Amino acid sequence: ITSTAPKVATIDFNNLFIVSLKPLLLEI
């Protein structure tokens, strides 16, 4: 369980990062 927690956290972080970049890419 402790080994899978960091993986899920990184996936969520990547998803938020991509979602935040999409609007910026659309504005360009």
KOLGU-4560 file (N, C-alpha, C; in nm, 3 decimals, padded with zeros to 5 digits):
<recs>
<n_xx: 00.085 n_yy: -00.121 n_zz: 00.000 ca_xx: 00.000 ca_yy: 00.000 ca_zz: 00.000 c_xx: 00.088 c_yy: 00.125 c_zz: 00.000 mol: A seq: 1 type: ILE>
<n_xx: 00.196 n_yy: 00.120 n_zz: 00.075 ca_xx: 00.283 ca_yy: 00.238 ca_zz: 00.085 c_xx: 00.356 c_yy: 00.262 c_zz: -00.046 mol: A seq: 2 type: THR>
<n_xx: 00.374 n_yy: 00.156 n_zz: -00.124 ca_xx: 00.447 ca_yy: 00.169 ca_zz: -00.251 c_xx: 00.357 c_yy: 00.222 c_zz: -00.363 mol: A seq: 3 type: SER>
<n_xx: 00.227 n_yy: 00.198 n_zz: -00.349 ca_xx: 00.134 ca_yy: 00.241 ca_zz: -00.453 c_xx: 00.087 c_yy: 00.385 c_zz: -00.430 mol: A seq: 4 type: THR>
<n_xx: 00.095 n_yy: 00.431 n_zz: -00.307 ca_xx: 00.050 ca_yy: 00.567 ca_zz: -00.275 c_xx: 00.127 c_yy: 00.673 c_zz: -00.354 mol: A seq: 5 type: ALA>
<n_xx: 00.260 n_yy: 00.668 n_zz: -00.355 ca_xx: 00.336 ca_yy: 00.768 ca_zz: -00.431 c_xx: 00.301 c_yy: 00.765 c_zz: -00.580 mol: A seq: 6 type: PRO>
<n_xx: 00.279 n_yy: 00.646 n_zz: -00.635 ca_xx: 00.246 ca_yy: 00.634 ca_zz: -00.777 c_xx: 00.115 c_yy: 00.706 c_zz: -00.808 mol: A seq: 7 type: LYS>
<n_xx: 00.014 n_yy: 00.686 n_zz: -00.724 ca_xx: -00.115 ca_yy: 00.752 ca_zz: -00.745 c_xx: -00.100 c_yy: 00.903 c_zz: -00.732 mol: A seq: 8 type: VAL>
<n_xx: -00.018 n_yy: 00.946 n_zz: -00.638 ca_xx: 00.003 ca_yy: 01.089 ca_zz: -00.616 c_xx: 00.067 c_yy: 01.152 c_zz: -00.738 mol: A seq: 9 type: ALA>
<n_xx: 00.164 n_yy: 01.082 n_zz: -00.797 ca_xx: 00.233 ca_yy: 01.136 ca_zz: -00.914 c_xx: 00.140 c_yy: 01.140 c_zz: -01.034 mol: A seq: 10 type: THR>
<n_xx: 00.053 n_yy: 01.039 n_zz: -01.045 ca_xx: -00.042 ca_yy: 01.035 ca_zz: -01.157 c_xx: -00.140 c_yy: 01.153 c_zz: -01.145 mol: A seq: 11 type: ILE>
<n_xx: -00.191 n_yy: 01.176 n_zz: -01.024 ca_xx: -00.283 ca_yy: 01.288 ca_zz: -01.002 c_xx: -00.214 c_yy: 01.420 c_zz: -01.032 mol: A seq: 12 type: ASP>
<n_xx: -00.088 n_yy: 01.431 n_zz: -00.992 ca_xx: -00.011 ca_yy: 01.554 ca_zz: -01.017 c_xx: 00.006 c_yy: 01.576 c_zz: -01.167 mol: A seq: 13 type: PHE>
<n_xx: 00.036 n_yy: 01.468 n_zz: -01.239 ca_xx: 00.054 ca_yy: 01.478 ca_zz: -01.384 c_xx: -00.077 c_yy: 01.519 c_zz: -01.450 mol: A seq: 14 type: ASN>
<n_xx: -00.189 n_yy: 01.464 n_zz: -01.403 ca_xx: -00.319 ca_yy: 01.498 ca_zz: -01.460 c_xx: -00.349 c_yy: 01.646 c_zz: -01.438 mol: A seq: 15 type: ASN>
<n_xx: -00.324 n_yy: 01.695 n_zz: -01.319 ca_xx: -00.348 ca_yy: 01.837 ca_zz: -01.289 c_xx: -00.257 c_yy: 01.925 c_zz: -01.373 mol: A seq: 16 type: LEU>
<n_xx: -00.133 n_yy: 01.878 n_zz: -01.393 ca_xx: -00.036 ca_yy: 01.956 ca_zz: -01.472 c_xx: -00.081 c_yy: 01.965 c_zz: -01.616 mol: A seq: 17 type: PHE>
<n_xx: -00.130 n_yy: 01.855 n_zz: -01.671 ca_xx: -00.177 ca_yy: 01.853 ca_zz: -01.811 c_xx: -00.302 c_yy: 01.939 c_zz: -01.825 mol: A seq: 18 type: ILE>
<n_xx: -00.394 n_yy: 01.925 n_zz: -01.732 ca_xx: -00.519 ca_yy: 02.002 ca_zz: -01.739 c_xx: -00.490 c_yy: 02.152 c_zz: -01.731 mol: A seq: 19 type: VAL>
<n_xx: -00.389 n_yy: 02.188 n_zz: -01.652 ca_xx: -00.355 ca_yy: 02.330 ca_zz: -01.637 c_xx: -00.282 c_yy: 02.382 c_zz: -01.761 mol: A seq: 20 type: SER>
<n_xx: -00.216 n_yy: 02.292 n_zz: -01.834 ca_xx: -00.143 ca_yy: 02.333 ca_zz: -01.954 c_xx: -00.236 c_yy: 02.346 c_zz: -02.075 mol: A seq: 21 type: LEU>
<n_xx: -00.342 n_yy: 02.267 n_zz: -02.079 ca_xx: -00.433 ca_yy: 02.269 ca_zz: -02.194 c_xx: -00.485 c_yy: 02.410 c_zz: -02.224 mol: A seq: 22 type: LYS>
<n_xx: -00.534 n_yy: 02.484 n_zz: -02.126 ca_xx: -00.582 ca_yy: 02.620 ca_zz: -02.154 c_xx: -00.471 c_yy: 02.709 c_zz: -02.208 mol: A seq: 23 type: PRO>
<n_xx: -00.350 n_yy: 02.691 n_zz: -02.158 ca_xx: -00.237 ca_yy: 02.773 ca_zz: -02.204 c_xx: -00.206 c_yy: 02.741 c_zz: -02.350 mol: A seq: 24 type: LEU>
<n_xx: -00.213 n_yy: 02.614 n_zz: -02.385 ca_xx: -00.183 ca_yy: 02.574 ca_zz: -02.522 c_xx: -00.291 c_yy: 02.625 c_zz: -02.617 mol: A seq: 25 type: LEU>
<n_xx: -00.415 n_yy: 02.629 n_zz: -02.569 ca_xx: -00.524 ca_yy: 02.677 ca_zz: -02.653 c_xx: -00.513 c_yy: 02.827 c_zz: -02.676 mol: A seq: 26 type: LEU>
<n_xx: -00.462 n_yy: 02.899 n_zz: -02.577 ca_xx: -00.450 ca_yy: 03.045 ca_zz: -02.591 c_xx: -00.341 c_yy: 03.083 c_zz: -02.691 mol: A seq: 27 type: GLU>
<n_xx: -00.239 n_yy: 03.000 n_zz: -02.701 ca_xx: -00.127 ca_yy: 03.032 ca_zz: -02.792 c_xx: -00.175 c_yy: 03.027 c_zz: -02.937 mol: A seq: 28 type: ILE>
</recs>
